[in-house]
């Protein structure tokens, strides 16, 4: 009997296990791409996943509303793998034959690939387990609502998806990395992300007599400029705290000071401890900067997600699998991103790592995420399955050695 958990170098997966499944998986991904669904509305996607997993002989469990969790193999859980299943409220502009049929919604972040990759891992590992026992089990989480804040990860955790899980791994498409490569980094790979909304009110008045009213526009300007400046002097600059405003609005006439104004933006940070401290400090600084101008301040500060901080051990597992599956030069150092990612909530409970999956055709056009014209190289799907299935096998081997 061949026990994969005891092998020093688990087998490559490109041969009899994955290749027969790839045409079906590509069609599955294209079907998801043609039928994208927004956060917490992924009903069709959930049904498709459940049907395919059950057809393979697995026993998936539906999460509340949308989302699926399934265990592959038998025995103690060696790792969890997470794939997010929701799409974005963006109009697709790719012109692909399998472009979105749901107008105004598209998989512009690659979640259709994330979902299908995890389905492929489940099917590959299940086939291997049916041939010879794996020596442990792998939990695969198809998570809804990553594109919202604070994100669907929290509802998954509340439903017990991490019970008995010692670690967790995930992937994210990266259109800046060539297909056949992955990007990794130990430590913070994405940023914490909070939303800030501020409404100022005053009496309003004539611009010739600002001293007789509250100069609300001037107060907005001071908050916009000085709050980021103060935070940069009160918090360690190595934590990369960044406050950037995306909306400022007030007034309708050049000679009238308005009675209401609004501004909104985000605060991002690469250090978990600094994120907590910056959040508390931000609220106080906004009040202090606005105070001299006599305006009333209503601050809505929504804590979004902490940073994704990759552990050294899980990152090494992914890198070892990538080199074995894709070649010695398959791993590149990925830069830190100031984008938010709710996979961080899982890492608040167990160690783990997220890898970047290269989706750029070498020499081809370079895209960006959250763009309606994002087209990826579908070969990435097979590479992602091979790497994460290989990493999962290594975690099973860790169980055996423990």
C-alpha positions, 0 to 999 in steps of 0.5 A, spaced: 500 500 500 502 506 498 501 511 503 502 519 501 503 521 508 510 517 509 513 519 502 519 525 503 517 527 496 509 527 494 508 525 487 507 530 482 500 531 480 500 532 473 499 525 470 493 520 471 490 524 477 489 531 474 490 531 467 483 527 465 479 532 470 482 539 466 477 539 460 471 539 465 474 544 470 476 549 465 468 548 462 466 549 470 470 555 471 467 558 464 460 556 467 462 560 473 464 566 469 458 566 465 454 566 471 457 571 476 454 572 483 455 578 488 456 577 495 452 572 499 448 571 493 452 565 490 446 561 490 447 558 483 455 557 484 453 553 491 449 549 488 454 547 482 459 546 487 455 541 491 452 537 485 459 536 483 462 534 489 456 529 491 457 526 484 464 525 486 462 521 492 464 526 497 459 529 502 459 537 502 456 541 507 452 547 505 453 553 509 448 558 512 445 562 505 451 560 501 458 557 501 460 550 502 465 546 506 467 539 504 472 534 508 477 530 503 480 523 506 480 520 512 483 521 519 485 528 523 485 534 519 492 536 516 490 543 513 484 547 510 484 550 504 480 556 502 477 559 496 472 565 495 466 564 490 463 571 489 464 576 484 464 584 483 459 589 481 463 591 475 460 591 467 465 586 464 468 588 457 472 582 455 468 580 449 469 573 451 465 567 449 463 566 456 463 573 458 458 574 464 450 574 462 449 577 469 449 584 467 453 589 471 456 583 475 463 579 473 469 575 476 474 581 475 478 578 481 479 571 479 474 568 484 472 563 479 479 561 478 479 560 486 473 556 486 475 552 481 482 551 483 479 548 490 474 544 486 480 541 482 484 540 489 478 536 492 477 532 486 484 530 485 485 528 493 479 524 493 481 520 487 488 519 490 485 517 497 480 512 493 486 509 490 490 509 496 489 512 503 492 519 504 493 518 511 489 524 513 484 529 511 483 536 508 478 541 509 476 545 503 472 551 504 468 555 499 467 561 502 462 567 500 462 574 500 470 576 500 468 582 496 464 585 502 467 588 509 468 585 514 467 579 509 464 572 509 470 569 513 467 571 519 460 567 518 464 561 516 468 561 522 462 562 526 459 556 523 465 552 525 469 551 519 476 551 523 474 546 528 479 541 528 483 545 523 491 546 525 492 551 519 489 554 513 492 556 506 489 560 500 491 563 493 489 569 489 490 570 482 495 575 480 495 578 473 502 581 474 506 574 475 507 570 469 503 563 468 506 557 471 509 561 477 507 563 484 508 569 488 510 568 496 512 572 502 513 571 509 509 576 513 504 581 511 502 580 504 496 584 504 494 590 508 488 591 513 483 595 511 478 600 514 472 604 511 472 612 514 465 616 513 465 623 516 459 628 516 460 635 518 454 639 520 454 647 522 449 653 521 452 655 514 452 662 512 455 667 507 463 666 505 464 674 507 462 672 514 466 666 516 466 668 523 459 668 524 458 661 522 462 654 522 467 654 516 465 647 514 469 647 507 475 649 511 474 644 516 473 638 511 480 641 508 483 640 515 481 633 516 483 631 509 490 634 510 492 633 517 489 627 519 493 623 515 499 627 517 498 626 524 497 619 524 504 619 520 507 622 526 504 618 531 505 611 529 511 607 527 512 609 519 514 601 518 507 599 519 505 603 513 499 606 516 495 610 510 489 614 510 487 616 503 480 620 501 476 617 496 470 622 497 469 629 499 463 633 497 460 640 500 456 646 498 452 648 491 454 655 491 461 659 491 459 664 496 455 660 501 458 656 506 454 650 506 451 647 513 453 640 511 459 636 508 461 629 507 468 625 506 470 618 506 476 614 505 480 608 507 485 607 512 490 601 511 496 598 515 501 592 514 501 591 522 496 588 526 498 591 532 499 598 529 492 597 526 488 596 532 492 602 535 491 606 529 484 605 529 483 608 536 487 614 535 484 615 528 477 617 531 480 621 537 485 625 531 479 627 527 475 630 533 481 634 535 482 637 528 475 639 527 474 642 534 477 649 533 472 650 527 466 649 531 463 644 527 459 637 529 462 631 527 459 624 526 464 619 524 463 612 522 469 608 522 468 601 520 473 596 522 474 592 515 479 586 515 486 585 519 492 584 514 494 577 511 500 575 515 503 569 512 507 564 517 514 561 515 512 554 515 506 554 511 509 559 506 515 554 506 510 548 504 507 552 498 514 554 496 516 546 496 510 544 492 511 549 487 518 547 486 516 540 485 510 541 481 512 547 476 520 547 477 525 550 481 524 557 478 517 557 479 517 561 486 517 569 486 517 574 491 511 578 491 510 585 493 506 587 499 499 589 497 495 595 500 489 591 498 484 588 504 483 581 504 478 577 509 482 571 509 486 575 514 480 573 519 482 565 518 489 567 520 487 570 526 485 563 529 490 559 526 497 559 522 497 559 514 499 563 508 496 565 501 500 565 495 499 569 489 497 565 482 500 567 476 495 569 471 499 573 465 500 570 459 508 571 458 509 577 453 502 578 453 497 584 455 498 586 462 491 587 466 489 589 473 484 586 478 477 589 479 477 591 471 472 589 467 477 587 461 481 582 466 483 576 462 487 571 465 491 565 462 487 559 463 493 554 464 493 557 471 488 553 473 492 547 473 498 550 476 494 552 482 491 545 483 498 542 483 501 547 487 495 547 493 494 539 492 501 538 493 502 543 499 496 539 502 499 532 501 505 535 505 501 537 511 499 530 511 506 528 511 507 533 517 501 529 521 505 522 520 511 525 522 508 528 528 
